[in-house]
Amino acid sequence: MRHALAERPADIRGRAQIVTAPTGYVSGEESAAVHYVNDGDARPTATPPRPFDRGVGGRPTLVQNVESLALAALIARRGRDWYVDQGRRGGIGLITVSGAVTHAGVQEIALGSTLSDLAAGAGGLRGDAQAVLLGGYFGGWAEVDEQWGLPLEPRSMRARGLALGCGVVHFLPADSCGVEATSRIMAYLASQSARQCGPCVFGLAAIAEAMQRLATRSAHANDLDRVVRWSGQLAGRGACHHPDGAVGLIGSSLQLFADDFAAHQRRRCLTVSRPERVAVA
């Protein structure tokens, strides 16, 4: 960014300021970004007002991600038809692919490409994949076979109860346990709480602790029932949407890995598992 800004005329450079935000999952939320610029505190604030009503310095503020702004500049230069022609169903996007693929990394794809296209672009699957995480940590788990030939396109995915979200696609290897993978994600999300409301501070922590006991096959009586009940109670009760995204992921895992969770409640694992790191979304 600094290099790009240095290439611009002096009058533009004088109007621009680059602010480096701290590393943190909630730091990229739009009100957190505005809060950090205004007060040096990278935590979400209560809305309304939204940043487009009152943001930096109290003025209406557009908060947008780098990919969207880069595409907007290209569309302004080359026209709408250029953008639409790049994709099968309306444009292009960046997708981060990880897990059971030969070459993990970022791909630029035509929106409407299939999961199989994505895997092929990553050099193919590396062994079998038992599930795929679509949309990152605020997305959901899905069956690979069910999604294999279907388009990675926002409207189509919404109709299937899925979301492309931040553009992270992770293929879970067949020898990795879905309960353990989900538990590690929940531990991370609980650690990234803005610590501004009870549902996030206490609710996510309690769920993460129960998930860890399930994953390590040291479950307390009714831990699985607690996770189901607590995740249902948590949705919509946080000061921001951090808890909502977390419990959405849990819901998909409880459905897809139902037999695995039941076995872990009995302190058994159905998978000969090796630790699996899931790409941060």
N, C-alpha and C positions, 0 to 999 in steps of 0.2 A: 504494500500500500504506500509506504513512504517513497519507494522508487517511482511508482506510478505518479504520485503527486508531484514529485520533483520534476517530472517531464512536462507538467502543465504550466501555462503562462503565470506570471507573477501575481496578476490580479485574482486568479483562481486559487493559487496557493495561499494567498492572504485570507481567503474566506473559509478555508478548510482547516480542520484540526483533527488529528488522529489521536484517539484515546484507547489505551490498551486496558482491557477489562481483566479482572482476575479469573483464573481457571475455576470453573464450577458449573455443574449441570444447570442450575437455575439462573446463572449469570446472563444467559442469552435470551431469557424471556424479555419481551419488549418493555414492560414497565421496569424490570430490573436494570436494563441497559440505560433507560432514561434516568432512573434513580442514581445510578453510578455516576453519570455525567453531571447530574445536578449536585449530589451530596457525597459522592465517594462511597456509596453503599450499594453493592450489586445484589440486592434482594428485591423480589417483586413487591409492588405496592398494591393497596386495595384499589379496585376499579369498580365503577367509574370514579374519576374521569379516566378515559383511555388516552394514550399518548397523542392520538390524532386530535383530541380535544384540548389537552393541556400536557405538554411534554417538557422538553429542554427549555429551561428559563421561563416556564409557564406558557410557552407558545405551542401551537399545533405542530406535531412532529411526526414525520414518516419514519417508521422503523422497518427496515427491510433487510433480507439476507443478501449476501454477496452474489450468490448464483443468480437470483432474480434480477438484481441490478445489472449484472454483466449481460444477461440475456436481453434486458430492456435496451441497453446500449446497442447491442447487435441488431435488434429489431428496428431501432431508430435509424441505423445506418443502412440496413439491407432490406427492410420492409417486412410486413406481416407474412407475405407469401413465402419468403425465404424460411421463416421460422416454421411455418406449418409444413413445408416440404421436407424439413429435416426429420419429421416424425410421421408415423403411420396414422396417429389419431390426434395430432395437434401438438407438435413441438418435440423438444428434447429435454433431457434432465440428467443430472449427475447422480449415480448410485454407488454406494460403497458396498462391496461384496466381500464377505469373509466366511470363515468356517471351512467346511469340507469341499474346498475348491483348490485347483492346482495353483492358481495365481490370484491371491487376494489383492484388492485394490479398488480404485475408483474408476468407473466406466461412465462415458457419456453415451446414453442410449436414446433411441426414439421412444417416446411415450406411446405405449401400445406394444412394445416388445414383450415377449413372454419370459417366464422364469427360465425356461430352457435356453432361450437366447442369452440370458444373463450368465447362466452357468457356462455356456459355450465360450462366451467372451472372456471368462476367467480360466480358460484352459480345460473346462470340463470338471465334473465332480471327482473328488478324490475319495473313492470308495462310495459306500451308500450313505445317504442322508436320511435320517428318520423324521426330520421336521425342518421347517424354515421359519425364521423370525422376520416378519415383514414390517418395515416402518420403524425399526429401532426399539428402544426401551419403552416408548409410549405407543408402540404398535402391538402386534400380537403374533402368537405361534399359529402355524397352519400346516396341513398335510402337504408334503412335497408333491405327491402324485396328483392330488386334487388341483393344485395350482400350476402344475408344470407347463401346461399349454395355454394358460389364460393370460390376458394382457396385464402388464404393469402400468395401469393408467388410472388416475384418481377416481373418475366416475365409475368405471367398471369395478374397481376394488371396493368402493363404498357400497355398491349394490351387493357385494359378497360379504359385507360385514368386516372389511379389512381397510387398511389405510397405507399409503406409501410413506406418509409422515416425513421424517427427515431424510429418507432415501437410503436407509441401511437395510441390507438383506443378508441374513446370516444363516448358512446351512449347518444344522446341527448334525455332527457325525453320528453314525449308527451306534458307535461304542461310547457315546457320551449320554449321560442321564439327563433327561429334561427337567426333572425335579431339582437336581443339583445346579444346572445352568440357570434356571429361574431363580433359585435361592441366591446365587451370586449377584444376579441383577438386582434383586430386591435389597440385598445388603448395601449395594452401591447407592441405590435410589434413596434409601433411608439415611445414608450418610450425607447425602446432598440436600437434605431438607434445609429450607431457609430458616427454620426454627422460629416461626412467627405465629403458629397456631397449634392448638392441641391435636387436631386430627393428623397433622403432618408429623409433629414431634413424637407423640406417643403412639398414634395409630400405626404409622409406617414402621416404627421401631418394633412394636409388638408383633406385627405381621412378619417382619424380617427375622426376628428371633425364633418364631414358631417355624418359619420356613427353613431356617438353618438346622433346627432340631430334626425336622422331617428329612432334610437332605442328608444329614449325617447318621440317619437311622438311630436316633436317640430320642424319638418323639415322646412327648408326654401324652397322657390319655386325652383324646379329643382335640389334639393339635390341628388335625385336618379340618374338623368341624369349626374350630375357631377361625382359621384362615378364611374359610368360606363365609362365615358370618361377619367377621370384621371387615373383609374387603367389600362386602355388600353394604355395610353401614358407612364406610368411609367416603364413598363416591359423592361428590358435590358438596362436601362439608368443609373443605380446606379454604384458606384465604386466597390461594392461587390454585392452579390446575395440576400442580405436581402430584398430589395424592390420586387424582383422577386417572392420570396416565399410568401410574403404578398399578392401581387395582384393575385397570383394563387389561394390562399384561397378565396379571394373576388369573383373571377370568379365562383368558384364552388358554393358559397353561393347565388350569384345573379341568378344562374340557378336553384338550388334546391328550394330556398325560394322565387321564383319570385313573387308569389301572396302576400306573407308576406311583401316583400319590397314595392310593389305597395300600399298595405294598409297603411304601415307606412309613405309613402310619403303623404298620405291623413290624417295622424295623427290618424290612427286606428291600432289596433293589432288584428290579427286573433286568437291569442293564449291567453288563460287565463294563464298568465306566472308567474313563480317564478324565482328568480335569479338563474342562473346556472353557477357554476365555472367549466371551462374546464381545464383539466390537462395541465400544461405547457409542451411543447414538446421540 
